[in-house]
């Protein structure tokens, strides 16, 4: 693509992601919104990163969301069930389901989070 402005509008490379450390869990980082309400009113998306040993405490949300795991390994618990997750796995988390994600590997866990409907308060 010749137009570098169009590339930054349409393509977000890993080096272009702006990360924000949260207080939501150990080594819990969120990207800026990648797809937000200025693009669609049906969903929004962010990338999440947990450092080794990092993760989220058990929690729930009033909205549906889904995870697509890009790198690293983890365990995902939804309700009483736990799965060991590898890159390329897609996980659906229904609204109000108690869940947690824990990085079980020695490198960063990176995953896409899709929110349905879009979240607007900046929390995962």
C-alpha positions as CSV (number, residue, x, y, z in Angstrom):
1,X,0.0,0.0,0.0
2,X,1.5,3.3,-1.1
3,X,-0.5,5.6,1.2
4,X,0.9,5.3,4.7
5,X,-2.0,7.2,6.3
6,X,-4.5,4.6,4.8
7,X,-2.3,1.8,6.2
8,X,-2.5,3.2,9.7
9,X,-6.3,3.6,9.3
10,X,-6.9,0.1,8.0
11,X,-4.0,-2.0,9.3
12,X,-2.8,-2.2,12.9
13,X,0.5,-3.9,13.2
14,X,1.7,-5.4,16.5
15,X,4.2,-2.6,16.9
16,X,1.4,0.0,16.5
17,X,-0.7,-1.3,19.3
18,X,-0.9,1.1,22.3
19,X,-1.0,-0.9,25.6
20,X,-2.5,0.2,28.9
21,X,-1.6,-1.5,32.2
22,X,-4.7,-2.2,34.3
23,X,-5.4,-2.9,37.9
24,X,-7.9,-5.7,36.9
25,X,-5.4,-8.6,37.5
26,X,-1.8,-9.5,37.7
27,X,0.2,-8.4,34.6
28,X,-3.2,-7.5,32.8
29,X,-2.7,-5.1,29.8
30,X,-5.3,-3.9,27.3
31,X,-4.9,-2.3,23.9
32,X,-6.8,0.8,22.7
33,X,-10.1,-0.2,21.1
34,X,-9.3,-1.7,17.7
35,X,-12.9,-1.7,16.5
36,X,-15.1,0.7,18.3
37,X,-18.4,2.4,17.9
38,X,-17.0,4.8,15.3
39,X,-16.8,1.7,13.1
40,X,-19.8,-0.3,14.1
41,X,-22.5,-0.3,16.8
42,X,-22.7,-4.1,16.9
43,X,-19.4,-5.0,18.6
44,X,-16.0,-3.6,19.7
45,X,-12.6,-5.3,20.0
46,X,-9.4,-5.0,22.0
47,X,-6.2,-7.0,22.4
48,X,-5.4,-8.2,25.9
49,X,-1.9,-9.3,27.1
50,X,-1.1,-11.1,30.4
51,X,2.5,-11.5,31.4
52,X,3.8,-14.9,32.7
53,X,1.7,-15.9,35.7
54,X,-0.7,-13.0,35.0
55,X,-4.4,-13.2,34.7
56,X,-7.8,-12.1,35.8
57,X,-9.7,-13.0,39.0
58,X,-13.1,-14.7,38.6
59,X,-15.6,-12.1,37.4
60,X,-18.6,-11.7,35.1
61,X,-20.0,-9.1,32.8
62,X,-23.5,-8.1,31.6
63,X,-22.5,-8.5,28.0
64,X,-21.3,-11.4,25.7
65,X,-17.7,-11.5,24.7
66,X,-15.3,-13.9,22.9
67,X,-11.6,-14.5,23.0
68,X,-9.3,-15.5,20.1
69,X,-5.9,-16.6,21.4
70,X,-3.0,-15.4,19.3
71,X,0.1,-16.5,21.3
72,X,1.0,-18.1,24.6
73,X,-0.8,-20.7,26.7
74,X,-3.4,-20.4,29.4
75,X,-6.3,-21.9,31.3
76,X,-9.8,-20.5,30.8
77,X,-12.4,-21.2,33.5
78,X,-16.1,-20.6,32.7
79,X,-18.3,-21.6,35.6
80,X,-17.1,-24.9,36.9
81,X,-15.3,-26.0,33.7
82,X,-11.6,-25.3,32.9
83,X,-9.9,-25.7,29.5
84,X,-6.2,-25.5,28.6
85,X,-5.8,-23.2,25.7
86,X,-3.3,-22.9,22.9
87,X,-3.0,-20.3,20.1
88,X,-5.7,-20.5,17.5
89,X,-8.4,-21.3,20.0
90,X,-11.7,-19.3,20.0
91,X,-13.7,-19.1,23.3
92,X,-17.2,-17.7,23.8
93,X,-18.1,-16.2,27.2
94,X,-21.9,-15.6,27.6
95,X,-23.2,-12.6,29.5
96,X,-23.2,-13.1,33.3
97,X,-21.0,-16.3,33.2
98,X,-18.3,-16.3,35.9
99,X,-14.9,-16.7,34.2
100,X,-11.2,-16.2,34.5
101,X,-8.1,-16.4,32.3
102,X,-4.7,-17.3,33.7
103,X,-1.4,-17.3,31.7
104,X,0.2,-20.8,32.4
105,X,3.2,-20.3,30.1
106,X,6.6,-18.6,30.3
107,X,5.8,-15.9,27.7
108,X,3.1,-13.3,27.2
109,X,-0.4,-14.5,26.5
110,X,-2.0,-12.3,23.8
111,X,-5.6,-12.6,22.7
112,X,-8.3,-10.7,20.9
113,X,-11.4,-9.8,22.9
114,X,-14.6,-9.1,21.0
115,X,-17.4,-7.4,22.9
116,X,-21.1,-7.8,22.0
117,X,-22.6,-5.3,22.4
118,X,-19.7,-2.8,22.3
119,X,-18.4,-1.8,25.7
120,X,-18.1,1.9,26.2
121,X,-16.6,2.3,29.7
122,X,-13.0,1.1,28.8
123,X,-13.2,-2.0,31.0
124,X,-12.8,-5.6,29.7
